[in-house]
Amino acid sequence: MNIDQILDQIYILPETSKNNLKQYITEVSHPKGYCLMEAEKVVPYLYFIRKGIARAYSSTSDNDITFWFGSEGQCILSMKSYVEDKPGYESIELLEDCDLYMLETEHLKKLFNEDIHIANWGRKLAENEMIKSEELIISRQFKTSLERYKDIIQYQPDLLKRVQLGYIASYLGITQVSLSRIRAEIK
């Protein structure tokens, strides 16, 4: 996806506002395995995925727990860093070579004060991210791992082709052995 498509899917901006915002957006590329954000650090950027896939995870003493996958057109940000300028909870790892659009949070906040349209765009971005978080929490609380796996098949089928099964199992909160059983049950 190009940057215009990504920005427009969040909130349609007047052309002047969009151009003001785009002047602060740069393209960056990072290889598979790159850690884009580290937990317990303030991340002064947000990113949009032009090409590739990423995962958000938290580490425990035993393992990593994946709780989000992002692919083309999606935003990558630490809400804690974005909203409060405080260290985030999550780490973000790139699961493929990725082409990203990068925007420094400081520039974006400056634009919020100068342009009401960009401020509204930022509000919509935050609202969208909050809804995603809410849906994730509700899914984890009220759906079984089988139901959540079926959701992946229905809503994010490309994950199954692009992401290691160990990360899918972690995302579902189960072991790889349990995931294999679920996959056998569905076939």
Salt bridges, closest charged atoms under 4 A:
ASP4 OD1 - LYS18 NZ 3.57
ASP4 OD1 - LYS22 NZ 2.96
ASP8 OD1 - LYS18 NZ 2.79
GLU27 OE1 - ARG50 NE 3.79
GLU38 OE2 - LYS41 NZ 3.52
ASP64 OD2 - ARG55 NH2 3.56
GLU72 OE2 - ARG162 NH2 3.02
GLU84 OE1 - LYS80 NZ 3.10
ASP85 OD1 - LYS109 NZ 3.40
GLU93 OE1 - ARG55 NE 2.85
GLU96 OE1 - ARG162 NH2 2.73
ASP99 OD2 - ARG50 NH2 2.92
GLU104 OE1 - HIS107 NE2 3.51
GLU114 OE2 - LYS110 NZ 3.06
GLU127 OE2 - ARG123 NH1 3.01
GLU127 OE1 - LYS124 NZ 3.54
GLU129 OE2 - LYS132 NZ 3.10
ASP151 OD2 - LYS143 NZ 2.58
ASP158 OD2 - ARG162 NH1 3.07
